[in-house]
């Protein structure tokens, strides 16, 4: 029997659950309030701070057997502003322990702590540490110190493994510019040096610097004025990846654009693939590669110091067009799942091959409570009820036979995720006829004038006319992986009046078959 969501969120149960969740910590350092992490719109397998507005992930790093995420966070209100570095840690990239802000402004008027990165200064290249600090506790955070008239790149250091930081007052880079931000610092092994890439936002450029001591930086090159220009460049990243199935290595340069992105005019992320010689990034071409065809993936960056060599990425799941207005309280905004990135060769046509990023979400098997349905019998339509909490992970393998199709149709497959009373829904669609995938949230409930409804992309469909879909549906958040993550679509949606996703049904046009389907129920990460 399906238990009504209202029953699960009774006052007594919320109070009891709040007491049980204190082991999670909190973003403010204060005990969690009754009902925290039980709100109908609160994602249950994606990270959110316990309260208030959050945005860009910062300083992602593995240190002392823990994954640390920092992120932009307003310690005072559920609106953008008063930027701190919020903080959480994890042993498995799935379950998170909340901590108070790690770096905070000196005053109500700033300067504020904008985005950046973190490294471990194992060999004390900076000279900041002494022998009383163990080498693996020597964390340095590079961040943008932001005031109304200037943005500079600054350092804060930690001696306790990244839980608290002391800001050094003098910047390490100051070019007297008010739109100069988001430093990503990493170790470049071939030249045994540190490299920084930072955005010169309003000039649509990324500046690359190098250093031997982490304090004195020399500009080596600039890259920009290409791709999605938009209004400003932000949150750059630069990292190497091996091409799948080979030893060949390429470098990926990520830049986030806001506003004016190609997809919807708001904020979005694109990437370039090329080569890096320690001083200059040279792209193989200037084609615009979308990180995500949905509207809600921005400012994503990768972790430093991952011991097994994986390239792990994390993004902000919102859009500056409406991030401050979405109907969630006492928090606003979530992060994506952690993804492992790789580079794949994709045959776009018989004559055209392209390198593309592949996104693979972190292993969620520890959250699976039940396989609600699994079938390898080809079907044209079906309906599946969700478990009570509304968080599910489903996979569908689709195929198309043109001999059995109707030439007047789109040869489409449609997956609709809806509330118990069918008043709110979100649709995933695939059109074999024109190689289009889309997400439609027009009937999802909350909206405003700039909350775009439909996002679509051209997708790669091979000669065998087979397409794989995987989606994580999490209360108010959808991540869609097409063709094993070659295409990524991220969208938020806000069912109304306490509704949550309750069922899924799919239907196919003539000639399209669902050859395999599986839906797993996922338990909440917000429990002790």
C-alpha positions in Angstrom: 0.0 0.0 0.0 1.3 3.5 -0.9 1.4 5.7 2.2 0.4 9.3 1.6 3.3 11.7 1.7 1.3 13.9 4.2 1.3 10.9 6.6 5.0 10.6 6.4 5.5 14.3 7.3 3.3 14.5 10.4 4.6 16.9 13.1 5.5 14.1 15.4 7.5 12.2 12.8 9.3 15.4 11.6 10.4 16.2 15.2 11.5 12.6 15.7 13.4 12.6 12.4 15.1 15.9 13.2 16.4 14.5 16.5 17.7 11.4 14.6 19.5 13.5 12.0 21.8 15.5 14.3 24.6 13.1 13.3 24.5 14.8 9.9 25.8 18.1 11.3 24.4 21.3 9.9 25.5 24.1 7.6 25.0 26.7 10.3 26.5 24.8 13.2 23.1 24.9 15.0 20.9 21.8 15.5 18.6 20.9 12.6 15.0 22.2 12.8 12.1 19.7 12.8 11.3 18.8 9.2 14.7 19.6 7.8 15.4 17.2 4.9 11.8 16.0 4.9 10.4 18.8 2.8 8.5 17.5 -0.3 10.7 19.5 -2.7 14.0 18.6 -1.0 16.2 16.3 -3.1 16.9 13.1 -1.2 20.0 11.8 -3.0 21.5 15.2 -4.1 23.4 17.5 -1.8 21.8 20.6 -0.4 22.9 22.7 2.6 20.5 22.4 5.5 19.3 26.0 4.9 19.8 29.2 2.9 20.9 29.9 -0.6 23.8 28.1 -2.2 25.4 28.0 -5.6 28.8 27.2 -7.2 30.8 24.2 -5.9 34.3 25.3 -4.9 37.6 23.8 -3.6 36.7 20.2 -4.4 39.4 18.0 -3.0 40.2 14.6 -1.5 42.1 14.9 1.8 42.7 12.6 4.8 40.5 9.9 3.3 37.5 12.3 2.9 36.0 14.1 -0.1 35.5 17.7 0.7 33.1 20.0 -1.1 33.0 23.7 -0.5 30.4 25.8 -2.2 29.1 29.4 -2.4 26.6 29.8 0.5 24.8 32.7 2.1 25.0 32.2 5.9 22.3 34.8 6.5 19.5 34.4 4.0 17.8 32.2 1.5 18.8 34.6 -1.3 22.1 35.2 -3.3 24.6 37.3 -1.4 27.0 37.3 1.6 29.1 34.7 0.0 30.9 32.2 2.2 32.4 28.8 1.5 29.9 26.3 2.8 31.4 22.9 3.6 30.5 19.2 3.6 32.5 16.0 3.6 31.9 12.4 2.5 33.6 9.0 2.6 31.7 7.7 -0.5 30.6 10.7 -2.6 27.0 9.8 -1.8 26.4 10.5 1.9 27.4 13.9 3.2 28.2 15.3 6.7 27.5 19.0 7.0 29.9 21.5 8.5 29.8 25.2 9.3 31.2 27.6 6.7 35.0 27.2 6.2 35.9 30.7 4.9 33.8 33.7 5.8 33.9 37.5 5.1 35.5 39.8 7.5 32.4 42.0 7.7 28.8 42.4 6.6 30.1 44.6 3.7 32.7 42.1 2.5 34.9 41.6 0.7 33.1 38.4 0.0 34.5 34.9 -0.6 33.8 34.0 -4.2 34.6 30.7 -6.0 37.9 29.0 -6.2 39.8 25.8 -5.6 41.8 23.9 -2.9 45.1 22.0 -3.0 47.3 20.2 -0.5 50.8 21.8 -0.1 52.5 18.6 0.9 56.0 19.9 0.5 55.3 23.4 1.9 56.1 25.0 -1.4 54.4 28.2 -0.1 56.4 28.3 3.1 53.2 29.1 5.0 53.3 26.0 7.2 55.7 24.7 9.8 56.6 21.2 11.0 53.8 21.1 13.5 51.3 20.7 10.7 51.2 17.3 9.2 51.9 17.4 5.4 48.4 16.0 4.5 46.7 18.7 6.6 48.4 21.6 4.7 45.4 22.7 2.7 45.4 26.0 0.7 42.2 27.5 -0.6 42.5 29.9 -3.5 39.5 32.1 -3.8 38.4 35.4 -5.2 38.1 38.2 -2.7 35.3 40.3 -4.1 34.3 43.9 -3.4 32.3 46.3 -5.4 35.3 47.8 -7.2 37.9 45.0 -7.3 38.3 41.2 -7.5 41.6 39.7 -6.5 42.9 36.2 -6.1 43.7 35.3 -2.5 44.8 32.5 -0.3 43.5 31.0 3.0 45.3 28.2 4.7 44.2 25.4 6.9 46.2 23.4 9.5 43.3 21.1 10.5 42.6 19.3 7.3 40.2 21.8 5.7 37.6 22.5 8.4 38.8 26.0 9.2 40.9 28.5 7.3 42.9 31.6 8.0 42.9 34.2 5.3 46.1 35.9 4.3 45.4 39.6 3.9 47.4 40.3 0.8 46.3 38.9 -2.6 48.5 36.7 -4.7 47.2 38.2 -7.9 45.8 41.7 -8.3 45.3 43.2 -11.8 43.0 46.0 -10.6 40.0 44.6 -12.3 36.4 44.2 -11.0 35.5 41.1 -13.0 38.5 38.8 -12.4 37.6 35.6 -10.6 37.3 31.9 -9.8 40.9 30.5 -9.7 41.4 26.8 -10.4 44.9 25.7 -9.2 46.5 22.3 -10.0 49.8 20.6 -10.0 51.4 20.2 -13.5 53.7 17.2 -13.1 55.8 17.5 -16.4 57.3 20.8 -15.3 57.0 20.2 -11.5 55.0 23.5 -11.0 51.6 24.8 -10.1 49.2 26.2 -12.7 46.3 28.5 -12.2 43.5 29.3 -14.6 41.2 32.2 -13.7 38.5 34.1 -15.5 38.7 37.6 -16.8 34.9 37.5 -16.9 33.7 40.6 -18.9 36.6 40.2 -21.4 35.6 36.6 -22.2 39.1 35.4 -21.5 40.8 32.9 -19.2 44.3 33.7 -18.0 46.8 31.0 -17.3 49.5 31.5 -14.7 52.3 29.4 -13.3 54.2 29.3 -10.0 56.8 27.4 -8.1 55.8 28.7 -4.6 52.0 29.3 -4.8 52.5 32.9 -3.9 54.2 34.5 -6.9 52.4 33.9 -10.2 53.5 34.7 -13.8 51.0 35.0 -16.6 51.8 32.5 -19.4 48.9 32.8 -21.9 45.3 33.7 -22.4 42.5 31.8 -24.1 39.0 33.2 -25.0 36.6 35.1 -27.1 35.4 31.8 -28.6 32.5 29.5 -28.1 29.5 30.7 -26.2 30.4 34.3 -25.4 27.3 35.4 -23.5 27.9 38.2 -21.1 30.6 36.8 -18.9 33.0 33.8 -18.5 33.2 32.2 -15.1 34.4 29.2 -13.2 37.1 27.8 -15.5 38.7 24.4 -15.2 41.5 22.7 -17.1 42.5 19.0 -16.8 43.8 16.0 -18.8 41.8 13.0 -19.8 42.7 9.8 -21.6 40.6 9.0 -24.6 38.7 5.8 -24.0 40.3 2.7 -25.4 43.7 4.3 -25.9 46.7 5.9 -24.2 46.1 9.2 -26.0 45.6 12.1 -23.7 43.8 15.4 -24.4 43.1 18.4 -22.1 39.6 19.7 -21.4 39.0 23.4 -20.7 35.7 24.2 -19.1 34.1 27.6 -19.0 30.7 28.7 -17.6 28.7 31.5 -19.4 26.2 33.8 -17.8 23.9 35.2 -19.0 23.4 34.8 -22.7 24.1 31.1 -23.1 23.0 29.4 -26.3 20.5 27.2 -24.5 17.8 29.4 -23.1 19.8 32.6 -22.7 20.6 32.1 -19.0 23.6 30.3 -17.5 25.3 27.2 -19.0 28.6 25.5 -19.3 30.6 24.6 -22.4 34.0 23.0 -23.0 36.9 22.8 -25.4 39.2 19.9 -26.1 42.8 20.4 -27.0 46.4 20.2 -25.8 48.2 22.0 -22.9 52.0 22.4 -22.7 52.2 23.8 -19.2 51.8 27.3 -20.5 49.2 27.5 -23.3 46.0 25.7 -24.1 45.5 25.0 -27.8 42.1 23.6 -28.9 41.7 21.0 -31.6 38.8 23.1 -32.9 36.6 26.0 -31.8 33.3 24.0 -31.9 30.9 24.7 -29.0 30.5 21.6 -26.9 27.6 21.8 -24.4 28.3 20.2 -21.1 24.5 19.7 -20.6 21.4 20.3 -22.8 19.2 21.0 -19.8 18.8 24.4 -18.1 20.2 23.5 -14.7 23.9 22.7 -14.7 26.3 25.5 -14.1 29.7 26.3 -12.6 30.8 22.7 -12.5 34.4 21.9 -11.7 36.5 18.9 -10.9 38.2 17.5 -7.7 41.9 17.8 -6.9 44.0 15.0 -5.4 41.8 12.0 -6.3 44.2 9.1 -5.5 42.9 6.6 -8.1 43.3 9.1 -11.0 39.6 9.4 -11.8 38.4 12.8 -12.9 35.4 13.6 -10.7 33.2 16.5 -11.5 30.4 18.3 -9.6 28.0 21.1 -10.7 25.4 23.5 -9.4 21.9 22.5 -10.4 20.2 25.7 -11.1 20.2 28.7 -13.4 20.7 32.4 -12.6 17.6 33.3 -14.5 15.4 32.0 -11.6 17.7 30.6 -8.9 16.6 33.3 -6.4 12.9 32.7 -7.0 12.4 28.9 -6.9 9.8 27.9 -4.3 12.0 26.1 -1.8 12.5 26.8 1.9 14.5 26.9 4.1 17.1 26.2 1.3 17.5 27.1 -2.3 19.6 25.2 -4.9 21.2 21.8 -4.9 24.3 20.3 -6.4 24.4 17.6 -9.1 25.5 14.0 -8.3 29.2 13.6 -8.6 30.1 12.4 -12.1 33.2 10.6 -13.4 34.3 12.1 -16.7 36.0 10.4 -19.6 36.6 11.3 -23.3 34.9 9.2 -26.0 35.2 9.2 -29.7 31.7 9.5 -31.1 30.7 8.9 -34.8 28.3 11.8 -35.3 27.8 10.8 -39.0 29.4 8.4 -41.4 31.9 11.1 -42.2 32.2 13.0 -38.9 33.8 11.9 -35.7 34.1 14.0 -32.6 35.6 13.8 -29.1 32.9 14.3 -26.4 32.8 14.2 -22.6 31.1 11.2 -21.1 29.4 11.6 -17.7 29.0 8.6 -15.4 27.2 9.2 -12.2 28.7 8.1 -8.9 27.8 4.5 -7.8 24.3 4.7 -6.1 24.0 0.9 -5.4 24.3 1.5 -1.6 21.1 3.5 -1.8 19.0 0.9 -3.7 16.3 -0.5 -1.5 14.3 -2.4 -4.1 14.2 -3.1 -7.8 10.7 -2.1 -8.4 10.6 -3.4 -11.9 13.0 -5.1 -14.3 12.1 -6.6 -17.7 13.8 -7.5 -20.9 10.6 -8.2 -22.7 10.1 -5.7 -25.6 7.1 -3.5 -24.9 5.3 -0.5 -26.4 3.9 1.0 -23.1 3.9 0.4 -19.4 3.3 2.2 -16.1 5.4 1.8 -12.9 4.5 3.1 -9.4 7.2 4.8 -7.4 8.1 4.1 -3.8 6.8 6.5 -1.2 9.9 8.8 -1.1 9.9 9.6 -4.8 13.6 9.1 -5.5 14.3 6.5 -8.2 16.9 5.5 -10.7 15.6 4.0 -14.0 17.2 2.7 -17.2 15.5 2.1 -20.5 17.0 0.6 -23.7 15.1 1.7 -26.8 15.3 0.5 -30.4 13.8 1.6 -33.7 12.8 -0.4 -36.8 11.9 1.9 -39.7 10.1 -1.0 -41.5 7.5 -1.0 -38.8 7.2 2.7 -38.4 4.6 5.3 -39.5 6.3 7.7 -41.9 4.1 10.6 -40.6 5.2 10.2 -37.0 8.3 11.3 -35.1 9.0 7.7 -34.2 9.2 8.8 -30.6 9.4 7.4 -27.1 7.8 9.4 -24.3 8.4 8.9 -20.6 6.1 10.8 -18.3 6.8 11.2 -14.6 3.8 12.4 -12.7 2.3 13.1 -9.2 -0.1 10.7 -7.5 -3.1 12.8 -8.8 -1.5 13.4 -12.2 -1.8 17.2 -11.8 1.9 17.7 -12.2 4.3 16.0 -14.5 7.6 16.2 -16.4 8.3 14.4 -19.7 11.4 12.9 -21.2 11.2 12.3 -25.0 13.3 10.8 -27.7 12.5 11.2 -31.4 14.3 8.7 -33.7 13.2 10.4 -36.9 15.2 13.6 -36.3 17.7 12.4 -33.6 16.3 14.7 -30.9 16.1 14.2 -27.1 14.1 16.6 -24.9 12.9 17.3 -21.4 9.6 19.1 -21.0 8.6 20.6 -17.6 5.7 22.7 -18.8 3.2 20.8 -16.6 5.5 20.5 -13.6 3.8 23.1 -11.4 5.7 26.2 -10.3 6.9 28.5 -13.1 7.6 32.1 -13.9 8.1 34.1 -17.1 11.7 33.0 -17.5 11.4 29.3 -16.3 11.8 27.8 -19.7 9.7 24.7 -20.3 11.4 22.6 -23.0 15.1 21.9 -23.6 16.3 19.7 -26.4 19.4 18.5 -28.1 20.6 16.5 -31.1 21.8 13.1 -30.1 24.0 10.4 -31.5 22.1 7.4 -32.7 24.2 4.6 -34.2 23.4 2.5 -37.2 21.7 -0.2 -35.1 19.1 2.4 -34.0 19.5 1.7 -30.3 19.5 4.3 -27.6 20.1 3.9 -23.8 18.6 6.2 -21.3 19.3 6.5 -17.5 17.6 9.0 -15.3 17.7 9.8 -11.6 14.5 11.4 -10.5 14.8 13.0 -7.1 11.7 15.0 -5.8 12.5 18.2 -7.7 15.6 17.3 -9.7 16.2 15.2 -12.8 19.5 14.1 -14.2 19.2 12.3 -17.6 22.1 10.3 -19.1 21.7 9.4 -22.8 24.0 6.9 -24.6 25.9 6.0 -21.5 26.4 9.6 -20.6 27.5 11.0 -23.9 24.6 13.4 -23.6 23.5 14.9 -20.3 20.3 16.7 -19.4 19.8 18.3 -16.0 16.5 20.0 -15.0 14.8 21.1 -11.8 11.1 21.1 -11.5 8.7 22.0 -8.6 5.5 20.0 -8.2 2.9 22.1 -6.3 1.0 21.6 -3.0 3.3 19.0 -1.5 3.2 16.7 -4.5 6.1 14.4 -5.3 6.8 12.1 -8.3 4.7 9.1 -7.8 4.7 7.0 -11.0 6.2 6.7 -14.4 4.6 5.7 -17.6 6.0 5.3 -21.1 4.6 5.0 -24.6 6.2 4.5 -27.9 5.2 5.3 -31.5 4.9 2.5 -34.0 8.3 1.1 -34.8 9.9 2.0 -31.4 10.3 -0.6 -28.7 11.5 -0.5 -25.1 13.7 -3.6 -25.1 14.8 -3.3 -21.4 13.6 -1.4 -18.5 14.6 -1.3 -14.8 13.6 1.0 -12.0 15.3 1.0 -8.6 14.0 2.7 -5.5 16.6 4.9 -3.7 16.6 5.6 0.0 17.5 9.1 1.3 21.0 10.0 2.0 19.7 12.2 4.8 19.5 9.6 7.6 21.9 8.3 10.2 
